[in-house]
Amino acid sequence: MARTFVTRLIPVIFGVLCAATCQAAWVIVDAGHTPAHPGATGASGRVEHLYNLDLSAAVASDLAAAGERVTRTGADGRDISLTDRPNAAPKADFFISIHHDSMQQAWIDAGRNKELKGFAIFVSELNPHYEQSLACAKAIGERLLAAGETPSLYHATPIKGENRPLIDRRLGIHRFDDLVVLKTARMPAVLVEAGVIVNPEEERRLAEPATISKLADAVSKGVVDCHP
Ligand SMILES: [Zn+2]
């Protein structure tokens, strides 16, 4: 019990010290996909890019309020290539791409979309700052768990097209080396799937302003936690 208390206190102490002494970081906040290629389609028919825009706007706003410098990508309605996203600000300290999750069509057709919910976090070992990327993934996962969110372990399912190595089961962190935005980023980089929009109940929850605020608060605090 005492040890758990101390473990929980460390980030709090770090946060207080950091507020006084830490440098602001420059963070690229990427809204996954574009209006022309909007990603997954939610159970209601609303497309993923719109969910990504809402949540990434809230994350960007929370990070700016915390004193960080923010560059947004994928949020101006124009097409942007995957490699141009992390290169929009090559000198930035961190890149985070915000997505909302789907699953393979065969699972949706089999009615399994109602079974899955929760977040997933991806890192690439091909990123030049893998260890720092993983540290940030862990910080974000801890904040999401503390906010009452749960990891979806769907992407670790041993089926073709998934089967992503699970680095941290408790925090929902997977390795996905070939994710282009992560492997071409020059800075530490993480991709977050905030929730599963093909699940109708989960999609409704993810659209609520209170959920968006809660998720943005957790993600932005995780980003602030993980840089010196
Ligand atoms: Zn996506």
Residues whose N, C-alpha, C, O or C-beta is under 5 A from the ligand:
A	BS01	ZN	G32 G39 H99 H100
